[in-house]
Amino acid sequence: MASVWIERRESASGHGRYIVKYRLGGRESAHRYAGSFATRREALARQRWVSGELAGLRVPRVDQFAEAPAKLTLAEAAEAWRASRVDVTEGTAIGHRVQLGRVLPVLGSRAVDEITPADVARLVSELNAAGRKRETIRKSLTVLAQVLDFVGVTDNPARDRVRVRLPREEREEPTPPSAGQIEAVLGLMPRQYALAIVVLDATGMRVGELEQKGLRCGDVDEPNNRWRVRRAVEKGRRGRWISLPPDLFAAVLATLPPREDRTSDRPVFPGLTQELLRTAISRACKASGTPVWSPHDLRHRRISLWHRQGETWALIGARVGQRSLSVTADTYTHVLLDDRELNHAQLVDELLLAH
C-alpha cells in the first residue's frame, strides 16, 4: 500500500530539516525522496500533494519543483571580473572599483542576461542627475561593458550606441596658471609639496608618476641628474628618463636620507598623492586670491611653453610620455596668460631658506 511520511533530521549546526518520503507499494517498496524543507508547514504541504498524486494513481513528479539555478547578478559578475584582472596596475584596479561603485547601486542586483539598453540608459540618466561628468559616465559604461563581455553577454547593452547616449557637455578648456600665479601659492605650501610643484612645472610629468607610489629612490640616477619613470607607472607603459636642472635635482636629493640609509623602494616624495596635492594647491590659491588651478594644469603649461619655444612635437611627446603626437597637439597646447619661465634655481633657494 502506497504511503507518504515526514522525517526530522538534525544537522550539526542544530538546525533541523523536514524530509518528505513516500513509497508506491507496501513495505517492500523502495523509499522515494519528495523534498527537504526548513519548516514543518512546508513539509506538510508537500506531503498532502504527494498523497493526492498517489490517490490518483499517479507517480509524483517531484522534479517539477526543482528550483531553477540562481541567475548570475551583475554584482557577482563584477567581483569575478575584478578578481580576474591581474594584468592591471594598482591605480587601474582602484579606478575599476570606483566606477563599479557608481554602477552597482543601480544595476548590481540585476541578472546579467536581463540587463537591457533601457537599463543602461537609465544608469546614464541617474549618474547625470547626480552631477557626474560626461567623461566619468563614459568610464563607468566602459567598465560595465567589460564586465558583461567577461561573462559572455551577447549584444552587450553597454555598447549600444543607438539607444544609450552620453549627456551632451561642453568641454571646458584648461587654463594653465601663469608664472605669477604659481609663485603666489608656493610660499603657502609645505616644502615637500612646493618642491613637487616646481618639479612638475619644469618637467611636465604626470602627478601619478611623481607621487609616493610612482617615483622611488631606486629610480634616481644621481651622476646624470635624472630619474626614470618606470613602465609600470607611465600611462603609455613604455617608460622614459626625466632630466632635471642641476639645482632642482640637488634640492630633491637634499630631502632624501643619506645614501647608506635609503632603500630602493622608498618614495622620493613620501606622503605625496594626487588628492592631497590638489587639495593643498586649491587651499593656497584661495588664500592668495588667485584662480584655482590643478596639478595637472602644470603639464598643460609645460607642453604649451615648449611648443611656443619651438620644440618639435616628436621631442615634446618623448619628454612627456605622450604616445600620440596629434593628441599632444590637440589637447595640451593652450593660449597662456604669459610665457614667462619660472626661475627654478631661485625658487629652490627660496624654498630652502623658508624651511
SEZA-422756 format. One record per residue: residue number from 0; residue in one letter; x, y, z of N, C-alpha, C in turn. Coordinates in steps of 0.2 Angstrom, whole numbers, m for minus. Each point is the difference from the previous one (the first is absolute). Layout:
<nodes>
NUM, A, X, Y, Z, X, Y, Z, X, Y, Z
...
</nodes>
This chain:
<nodes>
0, M, 4, m6, 0, m4, 6, 0, 4, 6, 0
1, A, m1, 5, m5, 4, 6, 0, m1, 4, 6
2, S, 5, 4, 2, 0, 4, 6, 5, 6, m1
3, V, m1, 5, 4, 5, 6, 0, 0, 2, 8
4, W, 6, 2, 2, 2, 2, 6, 5, 5, 1
5, I, 1, 3, 6, 5, 6, 1, 5, m3, 5
6, E, 7, 1, m2, 5, m1, 5, 4, 6, 2
7, R, 1, 0, 7, 4, 6, 2, 7, m2, 1
8, R, 5, 5, m3, 7, m2, 0, 3, 6, 3
9, E, 5, m1, 5, 3, 6, 3, 7, 0, m3
10, S, 2, 7, m1, 7, 1, m3, 5, 2, 6
11, A, 6, 0, m2, 5, 1, 5, 0, 7, 3
12, S, m3, 5, m4, m1, 6, 2, m6, 1, 5
13, G, m4, m5, 0, m6, 0, 5, m6, 2, m4
14, H, 0, 2, m6, m6, 1, m4, m2, m6, m4
15, G, m6, m2, 2, m2, m6, m3, m4, 1, m7
16, R, m1, m5, m4, m3, 0, m6, m6, m5, 0
17, Y, m5, 1, m3, m6, m5, m1, 0, m3, m7
18, I, 1, m7, 0, 1, m3, m6, m7, m4, m1
19, V, m2, 1, m6, m6, m4, m2, 1, m6, m5
20, K, m2, m6, 2, 1, m6, m4, m6, m3, m1
21, Y, 0, m5, m5, m6, m4, m2, 2, m6, m3
22, R, m5, m5, m1, 1, m6, m3, m6, m2, m4
23, L, 1, m3, m6, m6, m1, m4, m4, m7, 2
24, G, 4, m4, 4, m4, m6, 1, 1, m1, 8
25, G, 0, m7, 2, 1, m2, 7, 7, 1, 3
26, R, 1, m3, 5, 6, 1, 4, 6, m2, m4
27, E, m1, m5, m5, 6, m2, m4, 2, 5, m5
28, S, m4, 5, m2, 1, 5, m5, 6, 5, 3
29, A, 4, 2, m5, 5, 5, 2, m3, 7, 2
30, H, 4, 3, 5, m2, 6, 2, 2, 5, m6
31, R, m4, 5, m1, 1, 5, m5, 0, 7, 3
32, Y, 5, 5, m2, 1, 6, 3, m5, 5, m3
33, A, m3, 4, 4, m5, 5, m3, 1, 7, 2
34, G, 6, 2, 3, 2, 7, 2, 2, 1, 7
35, S, 4, 5, 1, 3, 2, 6, m2, 7, 2
36, F, m2, 1, 6, m3, 7, 2, 2, 2, 7
37, A, 1, 7, 0, 2, 3, 6, m5, 0, 6
38, T, m7, 0, m2, m5, 0, 4, m5, m6, m1
39, R, m3, m2, 6, m5, m5, m1, m6, 2, m4
40, R, m2, 6, 0, m6, 2, m4, 2, m1, m7
41, E, 6, 1, m3, 1, m1, m7, 0, m8, m1
42, A, 3, m3, 5, 0, m8, m1, m7, m3, 0
43, L, m5, 3, 4, m6, m3, 0, m4, 2, m7
44, A, 2, 6, m3, m3, 2, m6, 2, m5, m6
45, R, 6, m2, 1, 3, m5, m5, m3, m7, 1
46, Q, m1, m2, 6, m3, m6, 2, m7, m1, m3
47, R, m4, 6, 1, m7, m1, m3, 0, 0, m7
48, W, 5, 3, m3, 0, 0, m8, 2, m7, m2
49, V, 5, m3, 3, 2, m7, m2, m6, m5, 2
50, S, m3, 1, 5, m6, m4, 2, m5, 0, m6
51, G, m2, 6, m2, m4, 1, m5, 2, m3, m7
52, E, 6, 0, m2, 2, m3, m6, 0, m8, 1
53, L, 2, m2, 6, m1, m8, 1, m7, m2, 0
54, A, m5, 4, 3, m7, m2, m1, m2, 0, m7
55, G, 2, 4, m4, m2, 0, m7, 4, m5, m4
56, L, 4, m4, 3, 4, m5, m3, 5, 2, m5
57, R, 3, 6, 2, 5, 3, m4, 6, 0, 4
58, V, 6, m1, m3, 7, 1, 3, 1, 7, 1
59, P, 1, 2, 6, 2, 7, 1, 6, 3, m4
60, R, m1, 5, m4, 5, 3, m4, 4, 6, 4
61, V, 4, m2, 5, 3, 4, 5, 5, 5, m4
62, D, 2, m3, m6, 6, 4, m3, m3, 7, m3
63, Q, m7, 1, 0, m3, 6, m3, 1, 6, 5
64, F, 2, m2, 7, 1, 5, 5, 7, 2, 0
65, A, 4, m3, m4, 7, 2, 1, 1, 7, m1
66, E, 4, 3, 4, 1, 7, m1, 5, 2, m6
67, A, m2, 5, m4, 4, 2, m5, 7, 2, 3
68, P, 6, m1, m4, 6, 2, 3, 0, 8, 0
69, A, 3, 3, 6, 0, 7, 1, 3, 3, m6
70, K, m2, 6, m2, 3, 3, m6, 5, 5, 3
71, L, 6, 0, m4, 5, 4, 2, m1, 8, 0
72, T, 1, 3, 5, m2, 7, 0, 6, 4, m2
73, L, m1, 6, m2, 5, 5, m2, 6, 1, 6
74, A, m3, 0, 6, 5, 1, 6, 5, m6, 0
75, E, m3, m6, m1, 4, m6, 0, 5, m1, m5
76, A, m3, 2, m6, 5, 0, m6, 5, 5, 0
77, A, m1, 6, 3, 5, 5, 1, 5, m2, 5
78, E, m2, m3, 5, 6, m3, 5, 4, m5, m4
79, A, m3, m4, m4, 4, m5, m3, 5, 3, m5
80, W, m3, 5, m4, 4, 4, m5, 6, 3, 4
81, R, m1, 4, 5, 5, 3, 4, 5, m4, 2
82, A, m2, m6, 3, 5, m5, 2, 5, m3, m6
83, S, m3, 0, m6, 3, m2, m6, 5, 5, m3
84, R, 0, 6, 2, 4, 5, m3, 7, 1, 4
85, V, 3, m5, m1, 7, 0, 3, 5, 3, m4
86, D, m2, 3, m6, 4, 3, m5, 1, 7, 1
87, V, m4, 3, 5, 0, 7, 0, 4, 3, 6
88, T, 1, 6, 0, 4, 3, 6, m5, 2, 5
89, E, 3, 1, 6, m4, 2, 6, m4, 6, m1
90, G, 2, 5, m4, m4, 6, m1, m6, m2, m4
91, T, 1, m4, m6, m5, m2, m4, m5, m4, 4
92, A, 2, m5, 4, m5, m4, 4, m4, 5, 5
93, I, 3, 5, 3, m4, 5, 4, m5, 3, m5
94, G, 2, 2, m6, m5, 3, m4, m6, m4, m2
95, H, 2, m7, m1, m6, m5, m1, m4, 0, 6
96, R, 2, 0, 6, m4, 0, 6, m4, 6, 0
97, V, 3, 6, m1, m4, 6, 0, m6, 0, m5
98, Q, 2, m2, m6, m6, 0, m5, m5, m5, 2
99, L, 2, m6, 2, m5, m5, 2, m4, 3, 6
100, G, 3, 4, 4, m4, 3, 6, m6, 5, m3
101, R, 1, 2, m6, m5, 4, m3, m6, m4, m4
102, V, 2, m6, m2, m4, m4, m4, m4, m5, 4
103, L, 3, m3, 5, m3, m5, 3, m6, 2, 4
104, P, 0, 6, 4, m6, 2, 3, m7, 0, m4
105, V, 1, 1, m7, m5, 1, m4, m2, m7, m3
106, L, 5, m4, m2, m1, m6, m4, 3, m6, 3
107, G, 3, 0, 6, 3, m5, 3, m4, m6, 1
108, S, m6, 0, 2, m5, m5, 2, m3, m4, m7
109, R, 1, 4, m5, m3, m3, m7, 4, m6, m2
110, A, m3, m5, m3, 3, m6, m3, 3, 3, m7
111, V, 6, m2, m1, 4, 3, m5, m3, m1, m7
112, D, m4, m6, m1, m3, m1, m6, m7, 3, m1
113, E, m2, 4, 5, m6, 4, 0, 1, 7, m1
114, I, 6, 3, 0, 2, 7, 0, m1, 2, m7
115, T, m4, 5, m2, m2, 2, m6, 3, 7, m1
116, P, 0, 2, m7, 2, 7, m1, m3, 6, 4
117, A, m7, m2, 1, m4, 5, 4, 3, 1, 7
118, D, 2, m6, 3, 3, 0, 6, 6, 4, 0
119, V, 4, m1, m5, 7, 4, 0, m2, 8, m1
120, A, m5, 1, m4, m2, 7, m1, m2, 3, 6
121, R, m4, m4, 4, m2, 3, 7, 6, 1, 4
122, L, 5, m4, 0, 6, 1, 4, 3, 6, m2
123, V, 1, 2, m6, 3, 6, m3, m4, 6, 3
124, S, m7, m1, 0, m4, 6, 2, 1, 1, 7
125, E, 0, m5, 4, 1, 1, 8, 7, 2, 1
126, L, 5, m2, m3, 7, 3, 1, 0, 7, m2
127, N, m3, 2, m5, 0, 7, m3, m4, 4, 5
128, A, m6, m2, 3, m4, 3, 5, 4, 1, 6
129, A, 5, m4, 2, 4, 0, 6, 6, 5, m1
130, G, 1, 3, m6, 5, 5, m1, 6, m3, m3
131, R, 0, m6, m2, 6, m3, m3, 2, 2, m7
132, K, 6, 2, m1, 2, 2, m7, m1, m5, m5
133, R, 0, 3, m6, m1, m5, m6, 6, m5, 0
134, E, 6, 2, 1, 6, m4, 0, 0, m6, 5
135, T, m3, 2, 6, m1, m4, 5, m5, m6, m1
136, I, m5, 2, m3, m6, m4, m2, 3, m5, m6
137, R, 4, 3, m4, 3, m4, m6, 4, m6, 3
138, K, 4, 2, 5, 5, m5, 3, m4, m5, 4
139, S, m6, 2, 3, m4, m5, 4, m3, m5, m5
140, L, m2, 2, m6, m3, m4, m5, 5, m5, m3
141, T, 6, 3, m1, 6, m5, m2, 1, m5, 4
142, V, 0, 1, 7, 1, m5, 5, m6, m5, 0
143, L, m6, 2, m1, m6, m4, 0, 0, m4, m6
144, A, 2, 2, m6, 1, m3, m6, 5, m6, 0
145, Q, 6, 1, 4, 5, m5, 1, m3, m5, 4
146, V, m4, 1, 5, m2, m5, 5, m5, m4, m4
147, L, m5, 3, m4, m4, m4, m4, 3, m4, m6
148, D, 5, 2, m3, 4, m4, m4, 3, m6, 3
149, F, 3, 1, 6, 3, m5, 4, m4, m6, 1
150, V, m7, 1, 1, m4, m5, 2, m4, m3, m7
151, G, 2, 3, m5, m2, m3, m7, m7, 3, m2
152, V, m2, 6, 3, m6, 3, m3, 0, 2, m7
153, T, m5, m3, m4, 0, 2, m7, m4, 6, m1
154, D, 2, 4, m5, m4, 6, m1, 1, 5, 6
155, N, 6, 1, 2, 1, 3, 6, m3, 7, 1
156, P, m5, 1, 4, m4, 6, 0, 4, 6, 2
157, A, 6, m1, 4, 4, 6, 1, 4, 3, m6
158, R, m1, m4, m5, 4, 2, m6, m5, 3, m6
159, D, m7, 0, 2, m5, 2, m4, 1, 8, m1
160, R, 2, 2, m6, 1, 7, m1, m6, 4, m3
161, V, m6, m5, m2, m6, 3, m2, m4, 2, 5
162, R, m1, m4, 5, m5, 1, 5, 3, 3, 7
163, V, 7, m1, 0, 3, 3, 6, 5, 6, m2
164, R, m2, 6, 3, 3, 6, m2, 3, 3, 6
165, L, 6, 3, m1, 3, 4, 5, m3, 7, 0
166, P, 0, 3, 6, m2, 7, 0, 4, 4, m4
167, R, m3, 5, m3, 4, 5, m3, 3, 5, 5
168, E, 6, 1, m1, 4, 5, 4, 5, 4, m3
169, E, 0, 6, 1, 5, 4, m3, 7, m1, 3
170, R, 5, m2, m3, 6, m1, 3, 4, 6, 2
171, E, 2, 0, 7, 3, 6, 2, 7, 0, m2
172, E, 3, 6, m2, 7, 0, m2, 4, 2, 6
173, P, 5, m4, 1, 4, 1, 6, 4, 7, m1
174, T, 1, 3, 6, 3, 7, 0, 6, m1, 4
175, P, 6, m2, m3, 6, m1, 4, 2, 7, 4
176, P, 2, m1, 6, 2, 6, 4, 6, 4, m3
177, S, 0, 6, 1, 6, 4, m2, 5, m1, 5
178, A, 6, 3, m2, 6, m1, 5, m2, 4, 7
179, G, m3, 6, m1, m1, 3, 6, m5, m3, 5
180, Q, m5, m4, m3, m5, m3, 4, 3, m6, 3
181, I, 5, m3, m3, 4, m6, 3, 4, 3, 6
182, E, 3, 5, m1, 5, 3, 5, m5, 3, 6
183, A, m6, 2, m1, m4, 2, 5, m2, m5, 5
184, V, 0, m6, m2, m2, m6, 4, 6, m4, 4
185, L, 6, 1, m4, 5, m4, 3, 2, 1, 7
186, G, 0, 7, 2, 2, 1, 7, m5, m2, 5
187, L, m6, m2, m2, m5, m2, 4, m1, m8, 1
188, M, 5, m3, m4, 0, m8, 0, 5, m3, 5
189, P, m1, m6, 2, 5, m3, 4, 6, m1, m5
190, R, 6, m1, 2, 6, 0, m4, m1, m6, m5
191, Q, m2, m6, 2, 0, m5, m4, m5, 1, m6
192, Y, m5, 3, 2, m5, 1, m5, 2, 5, m5
193, A, 3, 6, 3, 3, 5, m5, 5, m2, m4
194, L, 5, m5, 2, 5, m3, m4, m3, m4, m5
195, A, m5, m4, 1, m4, m4, m5, m3, 5, m5
196, I, m3, 5, 1, m3, 5, m4, 6, 2, m5
197, V, 6, 2, 2, 5, 3, m4, 2, m6, m4
198, V, 1, m6, 2, 2, m5, m4, m5, m2, m6
199, L, m7, 1, 2, m5, m1, m5, 0, 5, m6
200, D, 2, 6, 3, 0, 6, m5, 6, m1, m5
201, A, 6, m2, 3, 6, m1, m4, 0, m6, m5
202, T, m4, m5, 2, 1, m6, m4, m7, m2, m4
203, G, m6, 2, 2, m6, m2, m3, m2, m7, 2
204, M, 3, m3, 5, m2, m6, 2, m7, m1, 2
205, R, m3, m6, 0, m7, m1, 3, 1, 0, 7
206, V, m5, 2, 4, 1, m1, 7, 0, m7, 3
207, G, m3, m4, m4, 0, m7, 2, 7, m3, 0
208, E, 4, 3, m5, 7, m3, m1, 5, 3, 6
209, L, m2, 5, 3, 4, 3, 5, m2, m2, 7
210, E, m6, m1, 1, m3, m2, 7, 4, m5, 3
211, Q, m2, m2, 7, 3, m5, 4, 0, m7, m3
212, K, m5, m1, m4, 0, m7, m3, 3, 0, m7
213, G, 3, 6, m2, 3, 0, m7, 7, 0, 0
214, L, 3, 6, 2, 7, 1, 0, 4, m3, 7
215, R, 5, m4, m1, 3, m3, 6, 8, 1, m1
216, C, 3, m1, 6, 7, 2, 0, 4, m5, m5
217, G, m2, m6, m1, 3, m4, m5, 0, 2, m7
218, D, m5, 5, m1, 0, 3, m7, 4, 6, m1
219, V, 4, 2, 5, 4, 6, m1, 7, m1, m2
220, D, 2, 3, m5, 7, 0, m3, 4, 6, 1
221, E, 3, 0, 6, 3, 6, 3, 6, 3, m5
222, P, 4, m4, m3, 6, 3, m4, m3, 3, m6
223, N, m6, m1, m2, m3, 3, m6, m5, 5, 1
224, N, m2, 2, 6, m5, 4, 2, m7, m2, m3
225, R, m2, m6, 1, m6, m2, m4, m3, m6, 4
226, W, m6, m1, m1, m3, m6, 3, m5, m3, m6
227, R, m1, m7, 2, m4, m3, m5, m8, m1, 2
228, V, m4, 1, m5, m7, m2, 1, m1, m7, m2
229, R, m1, m5, 4, m1, m7, m1, m6, m1, m5
230, R, 1, m6, m4, m6, m2, m4, m6, m1, 4
231, A, 1, m3, 6, m6, m1, 4, m4, 6, 2
232, V, 4, 6, 0, m3, 6, 3, m3, 4, m6
233, E, 4, 0, m6, m2, 5, m5, m6, m3, m4
234, K, m4, 5, m1, m7, m2, m3, 1, m3, m7
235, G, 5, 1, m4, 1, m3, m6, 4, m6, 0
236, R, 2, m2, 6, 4, m7, 2, 6, m1, m4
237, R, 3, 6, m2, 7, m1, m3, 6, 2, 4
238, G, m1, 5, 5, 5, 2, 4, 4, 5, m3
239, R, 3, 5, 4, 4, 5, m3, 5, 3, 5
240, W, 5, 4, m2, 4, 3, 5, m2, 8, 0
241, I, 1, 2, 6, m2, 7, 1, 6, 4, 3
242, S, 3, 5, m4, 6, 4, 2, m3, 6, 3
243, L, 4, 2, 5, m2, 6, 4, 6, 5, 0
244, P, m2, 6, 1, 6, 5, 1, 4, m2, 6
245, P, 6, 1, 0, 5, m2, 6, m3, 2, 7
246, D, m1, 7, 0, m2, 3, 7, m7, m3, 2
247, L, m5, m2, m4, m6, m3, 2, 1, m7, 2
248, F, 4, m4, m4, 2, m6, 2, 3, m1, 7
249, A, 5, 5, 1, 4, 0, 6, m5, 1, 6
250, A, m5, 4, m1, m5, 2, 5, m4, m6, 2
251, V, m2, m4, m5, m4, m6, 1, 5, m5, 4
252, L, 6, m1, m2, 4, m5, 3, 1, 2, 8
253, A, 0, 7, 1, 1, 2, 7, m5, m2, 4
254, T, m6, m1, m2, m6, m3, 4, 1, m7, 2
255, L, 4, m4, m4, 1, m7, 1, 4, m2, 6
256, P, 0, m5, 3, 4, m3, 5, 7, m1, m3
257, P, 6, 0, 4, 6, m2, m3, 0, m6, m4
258, R, 4, m1, m5, 0, m6, m4, 0, m6, 3
259, E, 4, m1, 6, 1, m6, 3, m7, m2, 4
260, D, m4, 5, 1, m7, m1, 3, m6, m1, m4
261, R, 2, 1, m7, m6, m1, m4, m1, m7, m2
262, T, m7, m1, m2, m2, m7, m3, m2, 2, m7
263, S, 0, m5, m4, m1, 1, m7, m8, 2, m1
264, D, m4, m3, 4, m7, 1, 0, m3, 6, 4
265, R, 5, 4, 3, m3, 6, 4, m2, 5, m5
266, P, m6, 3, 1, m2, 6, m4, 4, 6, 0
267, V, 1, 3, m6, 4, 6, 0, m4, 6, 3
268, F, m7, 0, m1, m4, 4, 3, m5, m3, 5
269, P, 2, m3, 6, m4, m4, 4, m6, 5, 2
270, G, m6, m4, 1, m6, 4, 2, m3, 4, m6
271, L, 3, 1, m5, m3, 4, m6, m5, m5, m4
272, T, m6, 3, 0, m5, m4, m5, m4, 6, m4
273, Q, m3, m2, m5, m3, 4, m5, m6, 4, 4
274, E, m3, m3, 4, m6, 3, 4, 3, 5, 5
275, L, 5, m2, 4, 2, 5, 5, 4, 6, m3
276, L, 3, m1, m6, 3, 6, m3, m5, 4, m3
277, R, m5, m3, m3, m6, 4, m3, m3, 4, 5
278, T, m1, m3, 6, m4, 4, 6, 5, 5, 2
279, A, 6, m1, 1, 5, 5, 3, 0, 6, m5
280, I, 1, m1, m7, 0, 5, m5, m6, 4, 0
281, S, m6, m3, 1, m6, 3, 0, m1, 5, 6
282, R, 2, m2, 6, 0, 4, 6, 5, 6, m1
283, A, 6, m1, m3, 5, 5, 0, m3, 5, m5
284, C, m3, m2, m6, m3, 5, m5, m5, 4, 3
285, K, m4, m3, 4, m6, 4, 4, 3, 5, 5
286, A, 5, m2, 3, 4, 4, 5, 3, 6, m3
287, S, 3, m1, m6, 4, 5, m3, m4, 4, m5
288, G, m7, m2, m1, m4, 4, m4, 1, m1, m7
289, T, 3, m6, m2, 1, m1, m7, m5, m5, m3
290, P, m1, 0, m6, m4, m6, m3, 2, m7, 2
291, V, m5, m4, 1, 2, m7, 2, 3, m4, m6
292, W, 5, m3, 1, 3, m4, m6, 2, m7, 3
293, S, 1, m5, m4, 1, m7, 2, 7, m2, m1
294, P, 3, m5, 3, 6, m3, m2, 1, m1, m7
295, H, m5, m3, m3, 1, m2, m7, 0, 6, m5
296, D, m2, 5, 3, 0, 6, m5, 7, 2, m1
297, L, 5, m2, 5, 7, 2, m1, 3, m4, m6
298, R, m3, m6, m2, 2, m4, m6, m2, 4, m6
299, H, m6, 2, 0, m3, 4, m5, 5, 6, m1
300, R, 2, 4, 5, 4, 6, m1, 7, m2, m3
301, R, 3, m5, 3, 7, m2, m3, 0, m2, m7
302, I, m5, m4, m2, m1, m2, m7, m1, 6, m5
303, S, m4, 5, 3, m2, 6, m4, 7, 4, 0
304, L, 3, 1, 5, 7, 4, 0, 5, m3, m5
305, W, 1, m7, 0, 4, m3, m4, m2, 1, m7
306, H, m6, 0, m2, m3, 1, m7, 2, 7, m2
307, R, m1, 5, 4, 1, 7, m1, 7, 2, m1
308, Q, 4, m5, 3, 8, 1, 0, 3, m3, m6
309, G, m5, m3, m4, 2, m3, m7, 2, m7, 0
310, E, m1, m4, 6, 2, m7, 0, m5, m4, m5
311, T, 3, m5, m3, m5, m5, m4, m4, m4, 4
312, W, m6, m2, m3, m5, m4, 3, 3, m7, 2
313, A, 5, m2, m4, 3, m7, 1, 4, 1, 7
314, L, 4, 5, 1, 4, 1, 6, m4, 1, 6
315, I, m6, 4, m1, m4, 1, 6, m4, m6, 2
316, G, m2, m4, m5, m3, m6, 1, 4, m5, 4
317, A, 7, 0, m2, 5, m5, 3, 1, 3, 7
318, R, 0, 6, 1, 1, 3, 7, m5, m2, 5
319, V, m6, 1, m2, m6, m1, 4, m3, m7, 0
320, G, 2, m4, m4, m3, m7, 0, m6, 0, m4
321, Q, m1, 4, m5, m7, 0, m3, 1, m4, m7
322, R, m4, m5, m1, 1, m5, m5, m2, 3, m7
323, S, m6, 4, 1, m3, 3, m6, 2, 7, m1
324, L, 4, 2, m5, 2, 7, m1, m6, 4, m1
325, S, m5, m2, m4, m6, 4, m2, m4, 1, 7
326, V, 0, m4, 4, m4, 1, 7, 4, 5, 4
327, T, 7, 0, m1, 4, 5, 4, m2, 7, m3
328, A, 0, 0, m7, m1, 7, m3, m7, 2, 1
329, D, m5, m4, 0, m7, 2, 1, m2, 1, 7
330, T, 3, m3, 5, m2, 0, 7, 4, 4, 4
331, Y, 6, 0, m1, 5, 3, 5, 3, 7, m2
332, T, m3, 3, m5, 3, 7, m1, m6, 5, 0
333, H, 2, 5, 4, m5, 5, 1, 3, 7, 0
334, V, m5, 5, m1, 2, 7, 1, 2, 1, 7
335, L, 6, 2, 1, 2, 1, 7, m1, 7, 2
336, L, m1, 1, 7, 0, 7, 2, 7, 4, m1
337, D, 5, m4, 1, 6, 3, m2, 5, m6, m1
338, D, 6, 2, m4, 4, m6, m1, 7, 1, 4
339, R, m1, 3, 5, 6, 1, 5, 2, m7, 3
340, E, 6, m2, 0, 3, m6, 3, 1, 2, 8
341, L, m2, m4, 4, 2, 0, 7, 8, 0, 1
342, N, 3, 4, 4, 7, m1, 2, 0, m6, 5
343, H, 1, m6, m2, 0, m6, 4, 6, 1, 5
344, A, 5, 2, m2, 6, 0, 5, m1, 5, 6
345, Q, m3, 6, m2, m2, 5, 5, m5, m3, 5
346, L, m5, m3, m3, m6, m3, 4, 3, m5, 5
347, V, 4, m4, m3, 3, m5, 5, 4, 3, 5
348, D, 4, 5, m1, 3, 3, 5, m4, 3, 5
349, E, m6, 3, m2, m5, 3, 4, m3, m5, 5
350, L, m2, m6, m3, m3, m5, 3, 4, m3, 6
351, L, 7, 0, m2, 5, m3, 5, 0, 5, 6
352, L, 1, 7, m1, 0, 5, 5, m6, 0, 4
353, A, m6, m1, m3, m6, 1, 3, m2, m6, 5
354, H, 4, m5, m2, m2, m6, 5, 7, m2, 3
</nodes>
